[in-house]
Amino acid sequence: MFDLIIIGGGPAGVAAGVYAARKRLTTVLIAKEIGGQSSVSEGIENWIGTPMVSGTDLAKSFRTHLDAVKDQIMTLALGERVTSLVKTDGGFSVKTGGDKTFAAKAVLIATGAGRRKLTVPGADVFENKGVTYCASCDGPLFADMDVVVVGGGNAGFETAVQLLAYAKSVTLIHRHKEFKADPVTVEKVFAYPHMRVITCAEPVEVLGDKFVTGLTYTDTESDEIKKISASGIFVEAGVIPNTDFAEKLVELDPLKRIKVDPHNQRTNIEGVWAAGDCTDELYHQNNIAAGDGVKAIEDIYLWVKRQ
Ligand SMILES: Cc1cc2nc3c(=O)[nH]c(=O)nc-3n(C[C@H](O)[C@H](O)[C@H](O)COP(=O)(O)OP(=O)(O)OC[C@H]3O[C@@H](n4cnc5c(N)ncnc54)[C@H](O)[C@@H]3O)c2cc1C
């Protein structure tokens, strides 16, 4: 039996792995891959201490750091997807899709989340070629260009605010007449002269050649198909936390995110912690996920030593 199972190889899981190895906790880190969501990013400009790193290089540096500290104390079970997590007599048992079973006294869930994708034709073809899911990461690449934001919730409006700082124009489209975002945020966005908001708009197709050139949508009031020319499409259709395998054990919020105590990342189940984008943490960024992972290990270390 290990002291600890870490599930996830993004910034939260890897930061936790490095700290766990240095604290000599016997650990298995199980992950589909090392790197996490931003591995696909062309350029990450806010990983502290590194003015610019590609997602691929960040993932490589995560792996290098794990290899440097893992020694005999940490096992890496990569290419594995966890399918179940249950409580046992002495701790917890985890099963993977590859039919492996691991047991440990404590578990840290760091499985992150996936963005809800835009599913219209062209959206997958032009992903990372103009269609993007992260304004704080990719927004500056669209300086002085026309961009579209899909989504009328708070995330959509906050994305619009960020983009208004450098884009030539921002058009936010929303499928309903009323917005889900708070009126204060909506009002703030409407005040910009280069901001346009279109309601009752259902996306139909992402247009492009090598890169995105625009978007067509149905005006659901008139049933007409209309077109917006744009170089970038920022999709803010919500996120889906990777928590299915844990939902029978730990408490989730209505968005299926794991509820944690922000002081120490504990879940409602003694012996289970969670960190990063799979939790009800308010903000989702690499540095925050890594910090959450570190915070969890500080607490797990003291807890394991008390057992
Ligand atoms: C395209 C894009 C670009 C981004 N750019 C930036 C940026 O520039 N700066 C920034 O700060 N933030 C950026 N973000 C946000 C940032 O990537 C996330 O906040 C961060 O990755 C969250 O880290 P995490 O460790 O919690 O989860 P994730 O990065 O989502 O990692 C989850 C890990 O768990 C694994 N996993 C998931 N489910 C299972 C399972 N069942 N079994 C085993 N393993 C599993 C995954 O394979 C992965 O290794 C970006 C996000 C996206 C989508």
The ligand as an ORCA input file, in Angstrom:
! r2SCAN-3c Opt
* xyz 0 1
  C      -6.005     25.770    -24.440
  C      -5.755     26.199    -23.021
  C      -4.740     27.100    -22.780
  C      -4.502     27.513    -21.472
  N      -3.508     28.420    -21.251
  C      -3.252     28.855    -20.011
  C      -2.246     29.830    -19.777
  O      -1.621     30.358    -20.694
  N      -2.008     30.166    -18.482
  C      -2.705     29.628    -17.436
  O      -2.385     29.944    -16.281
  N      -3.699     28.759    -17.632
  C      -3.996     28.359    -18.901
  N      -5.023     27.477    -19.107
  C      -5.744     26.956    -17.947
  C      -4.879     25.859    -17.292
  O      -4.410     24.979    -18.288
  C      -5.633     25.102    -16.217
  O      -6.095     25.991    -15.239
  C      -4.718     24.064    -15.570
  O      -4.223     23.158    -16.537
  C      -5.431     23.256    -14.495
  O      -4.530     22.324    -14.018
  P      -4.996     20.961    -13.322
  O      -3.735     20.262    -12.934
  O      -6.004     21.265    -12.283
  O      -5.772     20.138    -14.429
  P      -5.433     19.732    -15.934
  O      -4.393     20.593    -16.523
  O      -6.756     19.628    -16.597
  O      -4.783     18.282    -15.789
  C      -5.569     17.191    -15.466
  C      -4.726     15.947    -15.550
  O      -5.494     14.850    -15.104
  C      -5.485     13.830    -16.098
  N      -6.765     13.128    -15.987
  C      -8.019     13.614    -16.177
  N      -8.925     12.660    -15.907
  C      -8.226     11.554    -15.543
  C      -8.582     10.253    -15.136
  N      -9.858      9.852    -15.025
  N      -7.581      9.363    -14.855
  C      -6.271      9.721    -14.941
  N      -5.878     10.965    -15.310
  C      -6.841     11.847    -15.591
  C      -5.260     14.566    -17.402
  O      -4.759     13.667    -18.382
  C      -4.246     15.597    -16.947
  O      -2.970     15.003    -16.835
  C      -5.290     27.032    -20.403
  C      -6.324     26.128    -20.651
  C      -6.548     25.719    -21.940
  C      -7.667     24.733    -22.194
*
